[in-house]
Amino acid sequence: MGSSDGEVVLVTGGSGFLGQHIIKLLLEQHKELGIKEIRSLDIVPYSNKIGHPETPMLRTFVGDIGGERESLNKIFAGVESVFHCAAAVDISYPPNYEELERVNINGTRTVVDLCIQQNVKRLIYSSCTSVCFVPFKGRSTFSAVINSTEFKTDTPTLDSSKLWEQDSEFLIAGYASSKLRAENIVLNSNGAPLQNQLDYLATTAIRAPLTYGECDPHFITTIFDYLSTRNWVFPRVAGVGGKQQLVYAGNVAWGHICAYKALKVSSKAVNGLPVFVTDDTGINDVSRFVQKMALLGERFKVKTSWWYLPHFLFFFLAMLWEFVVRVAYPYTKYRLRYSPRAIASYTSSMLMYNRLRASIHMDYVPLYDPDTSAERSAKWYAKWWDANKLAKKSKKSS
């Protein structure tokens, strides 16, 4: 501990989806964890969207990890542990390589360097399972991860001299390789001597599957927005479809807390290693989960289309679509919000991860059961939809 009454921890990306859940748990358990101050760093001003109690224990800062490093020194000063959640979550097409490089890679380097300079002892990185979302047997249009541990799951070996040239090894262009490169930066820094020449940096990376829950800005909210313009019919564009493991954000945040505790008590638990964090959310195709969220939220009913496109046909059409957009990009500067090929690949993949490492070495057990996770999430999505609908009406009337 930094002092007799606790230590200071920092959450980068504290205003974001996962950051809010981590801050909420840190506030709830600060006495048990021995924490006296929580700092949040984000590119936007902090707003309590998740409803945690207001407290002077939480200090918020505005800053850009991809910007000037000097302005961040005072924020890292006196910190003993960092939860690094800040990232550019961007799967647009063509990929915005410049922004992904600036935030996910250079920003992560900055965080690691500041940890070493400011004698931060622990760094927990928020990675994701997209780092191992690679073609089945190296040449398929889908992925297959069946109850695999971290050791058994394929991740490309990246050559730092080639930068983005290895993007084709991933099924999500740009974003996935940027997260793996950032993960490697963090894990390779494990054991680095700190500036004080007394302590060493301990690091780990939490790999979470596609995440749902309160404050979700990308997943269910985007799908609801899309379906509202399609008469609430979910298109079946992956043939019979695959099965994907999803995880509740509260449990991902709890996984970060468990990693923090493990790094404090042992130098051999998960130090320098990636860790899958999952929960007991039912494994099914995404359309079923979307229907469940809509049903529990009691705002509308989502149906699946009576027709379906075979996976190979949708993937081929997606490839043609991306080709046209890529060729036209130098003239139009138009990007698709999401890569159609990534959607085609994800919805047809079998993705199930084994959390044995988290269970054994971090004593991780999901904090929230599936029913609680679903109820909390559906309630928040319903409130989000009401606010979203009201905002759209106001915009039309003006």
C-alpha positions as CSV (number, residue, x, y, z in Angstrom):
1,M,0.0,0.0,0.0
2,G,1.0,3.6,-0.7
3,S,0.2,4.5,3.0
4,S,-1.3,3.2,6.1
5,D,-4.8,4.1,5.0
6,G,-4.8,2.8,1.4
7,E,-3.5,3.3,-2.1
8,V,-4.4,5.3,-5.1
9,V,-5.7,3.6,-8.3
10,L,-6.3,5.0,-11.7
11,V,-8.8,3.9,-14.4
12,T,-8.0,5.1,-17.9
13,G,-11.2,5.4,-20.0
14,G,-13.1,5.9,-16.8
15,S,-16.0,7.6,-18.5
16,G,-16.5,4.7,-20.9
17,F,-18.6,1.5,-20.8
18,L,-16.2,-0.8,-18.9
19,G,-14.6,2.0,-17.0
20,Q,-17.8,3.0,-15.3
21,H,-18.4,-0.6,-14.1
22,I,-14.9,-0.8,-12.7
23,I,-15.2,2.5,-10.9
24,K,-18.5,1.4,-9.4
25,L,-17.0,-1.8,-8.0
26,L,-13.9,-0.1,-6.7
27,L,-16.1,2.4,-4.8
28,E,-18.3,-0.4,-3.4
29,Q,-15.3,-2.4,-2.3
30,H,-12.7,0.2,-1.5
31,K,-12.4,-0.8,2.2
32,E,-11.9,-4.5,1.4
33,L,-9.4,-3.6,-1.3
34,G,-7.5,-1.1,0.7
35,I,-8.1,1.9,-1.6
36,K,-8.2,5.5,-0.5
37,E,-8.5,7.3,-3.8
38,I,-9.8,6.4,-7.3
39,R,-8.8,8.5,-10.3
40,S,-10.5,8.5,-13.7
41,L,-8.8,9.6,-16.8
42,D,-10.7,10.1,-20.1
43,I,-10.7,12.2,-23.2
44,V,-14.2,13.5,-22.2
45,P,-15.4,14.9,-18.9
46,Y,-16.6,12.3,-16.4
47,S,-20.3,11.7,-16.1
48,N,-21.8,9.2,-13.7
49,K,-23.9,7.2,-16.1
50,I,-24.1,4.0,-14.0
51,G,-25.5,5.5,-10.8
52,H,-22.7,5.0,-8.2
53,P,-22.8,7.1,-5.1
54,E,-21.1,10.5,-5.4
55,T,-18.0,10.7,-3.3
56,P,-14.8,12.9,-3.0
57,M,-12.9,9.6,-3.1
58,L,-13.3,9.7,-6.9
59,R,-11.2,12.3,-8.7
60,T,-11.7,12.8,-12.4
61,F,-9.3,14.2,-15.0
62,V,-9.6,15.0,-18.7
63,G,-6.7,13.9,-20.9
64,D,-5.7,12.1,-24.0
65,I,-3.3,9.1,-23.7
66,G,-2.6,9.5,-27.4
67,G,-1.6,13.1,-26.9
68,E,1.1,15.0,-25.0
69,R,2.7,12.7,-22.4
70,E,3.8,15.6,-20.1
71,S,0.2,16.6,-19.3
72,L,-0.4,13.1,-17.8
73,N,2.5,13.0,-15.4
74,K,0.6,14.6,-12.5
75,I,-2.4,12.2,-13.0
76,F,-0.1,9.1,-12.7
77,A,1.9,10.6,-9.8
78,G,1.3,8.7,-6.6
79,V,-0.7,5.9,-8.3
80,E,0.1,2.3,-7.4
81,S,-2.3,0.5,-9.8
82,V,-3.7,1.3,-13.2
83,F,-6.7,-0.2,-14.9
84,H,-6.1,0.6,-18.6
85,C,-9.5,0.6,-20.4
86,A,-9.0,3.6,-22.7
87,A,-9.1,2.6,-26.3
88,A,-10.4,3.5,-29.7
89,V,-13.2,0.9,-30.2
90,D,-13.5,1.2,-34.0
91,I,-14.4,-1.5,-36.5
92,S,-15.3,0.8,-39.3
93,Y,-14.3,0.1,-42.9
94,P,-11.8,1.0,-44.3
95,P,-10.1,0.9,-40.9
96,N,-9.0,4.2,-39.3
97,Y,-5.4,3.0,-38.9
98,E,-4.1,6.4,-37.9
99,E,-6.5,6.7,-34.9
100,L,-6.0,3.0,-33.9
101,E,-2.3,3.5,-34.0
102,R,-2.5,6.8,-32.0
103,V,-4.8,5.6,-29.2
104,N,-4.5,1.8,-28.9
105,I,-0.8,1.4,-29.6
106,N,1.0,4.7,-28.9
107,G,-1.4,5.5,-26.1
108,T,-0.7,2.1,-24.5
109,R,3.0,2.7,-24.8
110,T,2.5,6.0,-23.1
111,V,0.6,4.3,-20.2
112,V,3.4,1.7,-19.7
113,D,6.1,4.4,-19.8
114,L,4.3,6.5,-17.3
115,C,3.8,3.5,-15.0
116,I,7.5,2.9,-15.0
117,Q,8.4,6.6,-14.6
118,Q,5.9,7.2,-11.8
119,N,6.6,3.9,-10.0
120,V,3.2,2.3,-10.6
121,K,3.4,-1.3,-9.4
122,R,0.5,-2.9,-11.2
123,L,-1.1,-2.5,-14.7
124,I,-4.3,-4.4,-15.7
125,Y,-5.0,-4.0,-19.4
126,S,-8.5,-4.4,-20.9
127,S,-8.0,-6.5,-23.9
128,C,-10.7,-8.6,-25.7
129,T,-11.2,-11.9,-27.5
130,S,-11.0,-10.2,-30.9
131,V,-7.2,-10.7,-30.6
132,C,-7.9,-14.4,-31.2
133,F,-10.8,-13.9,-33.7
134,V,-8.8,-15.5,-36.6
135,P,-9.9,-17.7,-39.5
136,F,-10.4,-21.3,-38.7
137,K,-7.4,-23.3,-39.8
138,G,-6.0,-20.0,-41.1
139,R,-8.1,-19.7,-44.3
140,S,-11.8,-19.8,-43.4
141,T,-14.3,-17.0,-43.4
142,F,-15.3,-17.8,-39.8
143,S,-13.7,-18.7,-36.5
144,A,-14.0,-21.7,-34.2
145,V,-12.9,-21.5,-30.5
146,I,-14.5,-24.4,-28.6
147,N,-13.9,-24.2,-24.8
148,S,-10.3,-23.3,-25.4
149,T,-7.9,-21.9,-22.8
150,E,-5.5,-19.0,-23.5
151,F,-2.7,-21.4,-24.3
152,K,-4.7,-23.4,-26.8
153,T,-6.3,-20.4,-28.6
154,D,-4.5,-19.1,-31.7
155,T,-3.3,-15.5,-31.8
156,P,-1.1,-14.4,-34.7
157,T,2.6,-13.8,-34.0
158,L,3.0,-10.1,-35.0
159,D,6.1,-8.8,-36.6
160,S,6.6,-5.2,-35.3
161,S,8.4,-4.2,-38.5
162,K,5.4,-5.0,-40.7
163,L,2.9,-2.9,-38.6
164,W,-0.5,-3.2,-40.3
165,E,0.6,-5.6,-43.1
166,Q,-0.6,-8.6,-41.0
167,D,-4.1,-7.3,-40.8
168,S,-5.4,-10.1,-43.1
169,E,-4.6,-12.7,-40.3
170,F,-7.6,-11.3,-38.4
171,L,-11.4,-11.4,-39.2
172,I,-11.8,-7.9,-37.9
173,A,-9.6,-5.5,-39.9
174,G,-7.6,-2.9,-38.0
175,Y,-9.1,-3.1,-34.5
176,A,-8.2,-6.7,-33.6
177,S,-4.5,-6.3,-34.6
178,S,-4.3,-3.0,-32.7
179,K,-5.6,-4.6,-29.5
180,L,-3.2,-7.6,-29.9
181,R,-0.2,-5.2,-30.4
182,A,-1.3,-3.2,-27.4
183,E,-1.7,-6.4,-25.3
184,N,1.8,-7.4,-26.3
185,I,3.2,-4.1,-25.2
186,V,1.6,-4.5,-21.8
187,L,2.5,-8.1,-21.2
188,N,6.1,-7.7,-22.5
189,S,6.6,-4.9,-19.9
190,N,5.9,-7.3,-17.0
191,G,8.9,-7.3,-14.7
192,A,10.3,-4.0,-16.0
193,P,12.2,-2.2,-13.2
194,L,10.5,1.0,-12.0
195,Q,12.2,4.4,-11.8
196,N,12.9,4.0,-8.1
197,Q,15.0,0.9,-8.8
198,L,13.3,-0.9,-6.0
199,D,10.1,-2.4,-7.5
200,Y,9.0,-4.0,-10.7
201,L,6.0,-3.5,-12.9
202,A,3.4,-6.4,-12.7
203,T,1.0,-6.7,-15.7
204,T,-1.8,-8.8,-17.0
205,A,-4.4,-8.5,-19.8
206,I,-8.1,-9.4,-19.4
207,R,-9.6,-10.8,-22.6
208,A,-13.4,-10.5,-22.5
209,P,-15.8,-11.6,-25.2
210,L,-18.4,-9.3,-26.7
211,T,-19.9,-7.4,-23.7
212,Y,-23.3,-6.2,-22.8
213,G,-24.8,-4.2,-19.9
214,E,-25.4,-0.7,-18.6
215,C,-23.7,2.1,-20.5
216,D,-23.2,-0.1,-23.6
217,P,-22.6,2.3,-26.5
218,H,-21.7,-0.2,-29.3
219,F,-23.5,-3.5,-29.1
220,I,-27.2,-3.9,-28.2
221,T,-27.9,-0.1,-28.6
222,T,-26.6,-0.1,-32.1
223,I,-28.6,-3.2,-33.0
224,F,-31.8,-1.7,-31.5
225,D,-31.2,1.5,-33.5
226,Y,-30.9,-0.5,-36.7
227,L,-33.9,-2.8,-36.0
228,S,-36.1,0.2,-35.3
229,T,-35.8,1.2,-39.0
230,R,-36.5,-2.4,-40.1
231,N,-39.8,-3.1,-38.4
232,W,-37.9,-4.9,-35.6
233,V,-37.0,-7.8,-37.8
234,F,-33.5,-9.2,-37.3
235,P,-32.1,-10.3,-40.6
236,R,-30.7,-13.9,-40.7
237,V,-27.5,-13.3,-42.7
238,A,-25.3,-16.1,-41.4
239,G,-27.2,-19.2,-42.7
240,V,-28.1,-21.3,-39.7
241,G,-25.8,-19.1,-37.7
242,G,-23.1,-19.9,-35.1
243,K,-23.0,-19.6,-31.3
244,Q,-21.2,-16.8,-29.5
245,Q,-20.3,-16.4,-25.9
246,L,-21.3,-13.0,-24.4
247,V,-20.4,-11.6,-21.0
248,Y,-22.0,-9.0,-18.7
249,A,-19.9,-5.9,-18.2
250,G,-20.3,-6.1,-14.4
251,N,-18.5,-9.5,-14.4
252,V,-15.8,-8.2,-16.7
253,A,-15.2,-5.4,-14.3
254,W,-15.1,-7.9,-11.4
255,G,-12.5,-9.9,-13.4
256,H,-10.3,-6.8,-13.5
257,I,-10.7,-6.5,-9.7
258,C,-9.8,-10.1,-9.2
259,A,-6.7,-9.6,-11.4
260,Y,-5.8,-6.6,-9.3
261,K,-6.0,-8.7,-6.1
262,A,-4.0,-11.5,-7.7
263,L,-1.2,-9.1,-8.7
264,K,-1.0,-7.7,-5.2
265,V,-0.5,-11.1,-3.5
266,S,1.5,-13.1,-5.9
267,S,4.3,-12.5,-8.5
268,K,3.5,-15.8,-10.3
269,A,-0.3,-15.9,-10.6
270,V,-1.2,-14.1,-13.9
271,N,1.8,-11.9,-14.2
272,G,2.7,-11.3,-17.9
273,L,-0.3,-13.4,-19.0
274,P,-3.6,-12.9,-20.9
275,V,-6.7,-14.1,-19.0
276,F,-10.1,-15.0,-20.4
277,V,-12.9,-13.6,-18.3
278,T,-16.4,-15.0,-19.0
279,D,-19.6,-15.6,-17.0
280,D,-22.6,-17.9,-17.2
281,T,-24.6,-16.0,-19.8
282,G,-26.3,-18.6,-22.0
283,I,-24.3,-19.4,-25.2
284,N,-26.5,-18.8,-28.2
285,D,-26.5,-16.8,-31.4
286,V,-26.7,-13.0,-31.1
287,S,-30.2,-12.7,-32.5
288,R,-31.6,-14.8,-29.6
289,F,-29.9,-12.6,-27.1
290,V,-31.2,-9.4,-28.7
291,Q,-34.7,-10.9,-28.6
292,K,-34.3,-11.6,-24.9
293,M,-33.2,-8.1,-24.1
294,A,-36.2,-6.7,-26.0
295,L,-38.6,-9.1,-24.3
296,L,-37.3,-8.2,-20.8
297,G,-37.2,-4.5,-21.6
298,E,-40.9,-4.6,-22.5
299,R,-40.6,-1.8,-25.1
300,F,-40.9,-3.8,-28.4
301,K,-40.7,-7.3,-29.7
302,V,-37.9,-8.4,-32.0
303,K,-38.5,-11.1,-34.6
304,T,-36.1,-13.0,-36.9
305,S,-36.6,-12.9,-40.7
306,W,-38.4,-15.8,-42.3
307,W,-35.7,-15.8,-45.0
308,Y,-31.9,-16.3,-44.5
309,L,-28.8,-15.8,-46.6
310,P,-26.3,-18.6,-46.6
311,H,-23.1,-17.5,-44.9
312,F,-20.9,-17.8,-48.0
313,L,-23.3,-15.6,-50.1
314,F,-23.5,-12.9,-47.4
315,F,-19.7,-12.9,-47.0
316,F,-19.2,-12.7,-50.8
317,L,-21.7,-9.7,-51.0
318,A,-19.9,-8.1,-48.0
319,M,-16.6,-8.5,-49.7
320,L,-17.9,-6.8,-52.8
321,W,-19.4,-4.0,-50.8
322,E,-16.1,-3.4,-49.0
323,F,-14.2,-3.5,-52.2
324,V,-16.4,-0.7,-53.7
325,V,-16.1,1.4,-50.5
326,R,-12.4,1.0,-50.3
327,V,-11.8,1.9,-54.0
328,A,-14.0,5.0,-53.6
329,Y,-12.6,6.1,-50.3
330,P,-9.8,8.3,-51.6
331,Y,-12.4,10.4,-53.3
332,T,-15.4,10.1,-51.0
333,K,-13.7,9.8,-47.6
334,Y,-16.7,7.6,-46.7
335,R,-16.4,4.8,-44.1
336,L,-18.8,2.1,-43.2
337,R,-19.6,2.3,-39.5
338,Y,-19.0,-1.5,-39.2
339,S,-17.1,-3.9,-41.5
340,P,-19.8,-6.1,-43.2
341,R,-17.2,-9.0,-43.5
342,A,-16.6,-8.8,-39.8
343,I,-20.3,-9.1,-39.1
344,A,-20.6,-12.0,-41.5
345,S,-17.7,-13.8,-39.9
346,Y,-18.8,-13.1,-36.3
347,T,-22.4,-14.2,-36.7
348,S,-21.3,-17.5,-38.3
349,S,-18.6,-18.4,-35.8
350,M,-18.5,-20.7,-32.8
351,L,-16.9,-18.8,-29.9
352,M,-16.7,-20.3,-26.5
353,Y,-13.8,-19.6,-24.1
354,N,-12.5,-21.5,-21.1
355,R,-11.9,-19.3,-18.0
356,L,-9.9,-21.9,-16.0
357,R,-6.9,-19.6,-15.6
358,A,-9.1,-16.9,-14.1
359,S,-10.8,-19.4,-11.8
360,I,-7.6,-21.0,-10.5
361,H,-5.1,-18.1,-10.4
362,M,-7.4,-15.1,-9.7
363,D,-10.1,-16.9,-7.7
364,Y,-12.6,-15.5,-10.2
365,V,-16.2,-16.5,-9.9
366,P,-18.8,-14.3,-11.7
367,L,-20.2,-11.7,-9.3
368,Y,-23.6,-11.5,-11.1
369,D,-25.7,-14.5,-12.1
370,P,-27.2,-14.7,-15.6
371,D,-30.7,-13.6,-14.4
372,T,-29.4,-10.6,-12.5
373,S,-27.2,-9.6,-15.4
374,A,-30.0,-9.9,-17.9
375,E,-32.5,-8.0,-15.8
376,R,-30.1,-5.1,-15.0
377,S,-29.1,-4.8,-18.7
378,A,-32.6,-5.0,-20.1
379,K,-33.8,-2.3,-17.6
380,W,-31.0,0.0,-18.7
381,Y,-31.6,-0.7,-22.4
382,A,-35.3,0.1,-21.9
383,K,-34.4,3.5,-20.3
384,W,-31.8,4.1,-23.0
385,W,-34.5,3.4,-25.7
386,D,-37.0,5.8,-24.1
387,A,-34.4,8.6,-23.9
388,N,-33.2,7.8,-27.5
389,K,-36.8,7.9,-28.8
390,L,-37.5,11.2,-27.0
391,A,-34.3,12.7,-28.4
392,K,-35.2,11.7,-31.9
393,K,-38.7,13.3,-31.5
394,S,-37.2,16.5,-30.3
395,K,-34.8,16.6,-33.2
396,K,-37.6,16.1,-35.7
397,S,-39.8,18.8,-34.1
398,S,-36.9,21.3,-34.2
